[in-house]
Amino acid sequence: MPPRVVLVGPMGAGKTTVAGLLGDAWGVPVRDTDADIEATTGREISDIFVESGEDAFRELEAAAVAAAVAEHDGVLALGGGAVLRAETRDLLADVPVVFLRVGLSDAVKRVGIGVGRPLLLGNVRSRIKVLLDERTPVYESVATHVVDTDGRTPDAVAAAIRELLA
C-alpha cells in the first residue's frame, strides 16, 4: 500500500510536526525522508551537504523517497527539495500529496537563523524567498491538496488535512 498521505513543502512549513500529529490521530506510523537519510548514512543532512555536496545529497534523497513510497503506508514527510527531481514527482502521481504552503514571514520565523540548514547560508530571508519562488510551482504541481499554514497552529493544520482526506 502507498503512504496514507505525503506532506511536501518548504522548510518551515511544519511537515515533520504535522506528520507526527497526523500519525498520532490516525494511529499509523510516521516516516521522514530526511531522518531516513541521516539514519542510513550516520551523518546529519548539513554534514552531507558540506562534505559531499548537494548533488550527492539529492541522490541519497531520491533513493530515500523511492524506498519510503514503496514501503511505507503511514504518513510520509519529504524534505523540502525532494520534489525537484522528475523521478520523485512521478512516484507521487498516484499518492495523496498535501502541500503545506507557508508564506515568507512565517517561514522565516519558524526557521530562525537557519542553523543546520545548508541552503540558507547567507541572508536567511532572501534565501527563503528565492526557494519559495522557485519551488512553490513544483509543490503545487504534485499536490492533491494545498493547506495554508500561515497563522495556524500545527494542530489546526493537521485537523484541516484530516478533514480533506476523510
Long-range contacts (C-beta under 8 A, 24 or more apart in sequence): 1-73, 2-69, 2-73, 2-94, 2-95, 3-31, 3-68, 3-69, 3-72, 3-73, 3-74, 3-75, 3-76, 3-95, 3-96, 4-28, 4-73, 4-74, 4-75, 4-96, 4-165, 5-75, 5-76, 5-95, 5-96, 5-97, 5-98, 5-161, 5-165, 6-69, 6-76, 6-77, 6-78, 6-92, 6-95, 6-96, 6-97, 6-98, 7-75, 7-76, 7-77, 7-78, 7-97, 7-98, 7-100, 8-78, 8-82, 8-83, 8-92, 8-97, 8-98, 8-99, 8-100, 8-139, 8-142, 8-143, 9-80, 9-99, 9-100, 9-101, 9-102, 9-139, 9-149, 10-80, 10-102, 10-107, 10-128, 10-131, 10-132, 10-135, 10-136, 10-139, 11-80, 11-107, 11-111, 11-117, 11-119, 11-120, 11-128, 11-131, 12-102, 12-106, 12-107, 12-108, 12-109, 12-110, 12-111, 12-128, 13-80, 13-100, 13-101, 13-102, 13-107, 13-110, 13-149, 14-100, 14-102, 14-110, 14-149, 14-154, 14-157, 15-77, 15-78, 15-80, 15-100, 16-77, 17-154, 18-77, 18-100, 18-154, 18-157, 18-158, 18-161, 19-75, 19-76, 19-77, 21-154, 21-155, 21-158, 22-75, 22-158, 22-161, 22-162, 23-74, 23-75, 25-158, 25-162, 26-74, 26-75, 26-162, 28-73, 28-74, 28-75, 29-72, 29-73, 29-74, 29-75, 30-74, 30-75, 30-76, 30-77, 31-68, 31-72, 31-74, 31-75, 31-76, 31-77, 32-76, 32-77, 33-61, 33-64, 33-65, 33-68, 33-76, 33-77, 33-78, 33-79, 33-82, 34-77, 34-79, 36-64, 36-67, 36-68, 37-61, 37-64, 37-79, 40-64, 44-116, 45-79, 45-116, 45-118, 46-116, 46-117, 46-118, 49-118, 49-119, 50-118, 54-118, 58-84, 58-85, 61-85, 61-88, 62-87, 62-88, 65-91, 66-91, 69-95, 80-131, 80-135, 81-119, 81-135, 83-135, 83-138, 83-139, 83-142, 84-135, 84-138, 89-138, 89-141, 89-142, 92-142, 93-142, 96-144, 96-145, 96-165, 97-142, 97-143, 97-144, 97-145, 98-143, 98-144, 98-145, 98-146, 98-147, 98-161, 98-164, 98-165, 99-139, 99-140, 99-142, 99-143, 99-145, 99-146, 99-147, 100-147, 100-149, 100-157, 101-136, 101-139, 101-146, 101-147, 101-148, 101-149, 101-150, 102-132, 102-148, 102-149, 102-150, 103-132, 103-150, 104-128, 104-129, 104-132, 105-150, 106-149, 106-150, 106-151, 107-132
